Amino acid sequence: MPEPEASSTQNIERIAGAVSDLGGGSDLPETLRAIAAAALTTLGADRASLYAVDVDSQNVASVYTTEVDPQRREILERAVGRGSDRMPIWQLQLAQPDPV
C-alpha cells in the first residue's frame, strides 16, 4: 500500500531536520542554499527554489535555487527586486490556505 502524502507541516519538519543535520553555520546565504538543497532531497523534487524577501520593501532580495539550467535559472533570478504585485505565481501561492 502506498504511503499517504505528507502534510505541509510534516514536510517543513523534515526539511528543517535535514538542514539541522548539515550543521549550524551563521552564514545566511549558505543556510538558505542548504534549505533549498534539503527541500530538493526531502521532497523528492527535481529542483527547489527559495526566495528571500526584504521585510521593508516586500520585494525579493535574493533567490537560492538548485536549478542548473542557465536559462531557467535566469528566469528565477529575474524575481530579484520584484514584489508580489509583479509576480502572478507568488500572488497565487499567497492566496492558498497554506502557501508553503
C-alpha positions as CSV (number, residue, x, y, z in Angstrom):
1,M,0.0,0.0,0.0
2,P,1.5,3.4,-0.9
3,E,2.4,5.8,1.8
4,P,0.0,8.7,2.4
5,E,1.3,12.1,1.2
6,A,3.0,14.1,3.9
7,S,1.3,17.3,5.1
8,S,3.0,20.7,4.6
9,T,3.8,20.7,8.3
10,Q,5.5,17.3,8.1
11,N,7.4,18.4,5.0
12,I,8.6,21.5,6.8
13,E,9.7,19.5,9.8
14,R,11.6,17.0,7.5
15,I,13.3,19.9,5.7
16,A,14.3,21.6,9.0
17,G,15.6,18.3,10.3
18,A,17.7,17.8,7.1
19,V,19.1,21.3,7.4
20,S,20.0,20.9,11.1
21,D,21.9,17.7,10.2
22,L,24.1,19.9,7.9
23,G,25.5,21.8,10.8
24,G,24.7,25.2,12.2
25,G,26.6,27.8,10.3
26,S,26.0,31.5,10.8
27,D,26.3,32.3,7.1
28,L,22.7,33.2,6.0
29,P,23.2,32.7,2.2
30,E,24.8,29.3,2.8
31,T,22.0,28.3,5.2
32,L,19.4,29.3,2.6
33,R,21.2,27.3,-0.1
34,A,21.2,24.4,2.3
35,I,17.5,24.8,2.8
36,A,16.8,24.7,-0.9
37,A,19.0,21.6,-1.2
38,A,17.3,19.9,1.7
39,A,13.9,20.6,0.2
40,L,15.0,19.1,-3.1
41,T,16.1,15.9,-1.4
42,T,13.4,15.7,1.2
43,L,10.5,16.3,-1.1
44,G,12.0,14.2,-4.0
45,A,11.6,17.2,-6.3
46,D,13.5,17.8,-9.5
47,R,14.5,21.3,-8.3
48,A,13.8,23.6,-5.4
49,S,14.0,27.4,-5.1
50,L,13.9,29.7,-2.1
51,Y,13.1,33.4,-2.3
52,A,14.4,35.8,0.4
53,V,12.1,38.8,0.8
54,D,13.2,42.2,2.2
55,V,10.9,42.9,5.1
56,D,10.7,46.7,4.5
57,S,10.1,46.7,0.7
58,Q,8.4,43.3,0.5
59,N,10.5,42.7,-2.7
60,V,12.5,39.7,-3.4
61,A,16.1,40.3,-2.2
62,S,17.7,37.1,-3.4
63,V,17.0,33.7,-4.9
64,Y,18.6,30.4,-3.9
65,T,17.9,27.6,-6.3
66,T,19.1,24.1,-7.2
67,E,18.1,24.8,-10.8
68,V,21.1,24.0,-13.0
69,D,19.8,25.0,-16.4
70,P,21.1,28.5,-17.1
71,Q,18.0,29.8,-18.9
72,R,15.6,28.6,-16.2
73,R,17.9,29.9,-13.5
74,E,18.0,33.3,-15.2
75,I,14.2,33.4,-15.2
76,L,14.1,32.6,-11.5
77,E,16.7,35.2,-10.7
78,R,14.7,38.0,-12.5
79,A,12.5,38.0,-9.4
80,V,15.1,40.0,-7.5
81,G,13.8,43.4,-6.9
82,R,10.2,42.5,-7.6
83,G,7.2,42.4,-5.3
84,S,4.2,40.1,-5.3
85,D,2.4,42.7,-7.5
86,R,4.7,41.9,-10.3
87,M,4.8,38.1,-9.8
88,P,1.4,36.4,-10.5
89,I,2.6,33.0,-9.3
90,W,3.6,34.5,-6.0
91,Q,0.1,36.0,-5.7
92,L,-1.5,32.6,-6.3
93,Q,0.7,31.0,-3.7
94,L,-0.1,33.7,-1.1
95,A,-3.8,33.2,-1.8
96,Q,-3.6,29.5,-0.8
97,P,-4.6,28.5,2.8
98,D,-1.1,27.1,3.2
99,P,1.3,28.9,0.8
100,V,4.3,26.8,1.9
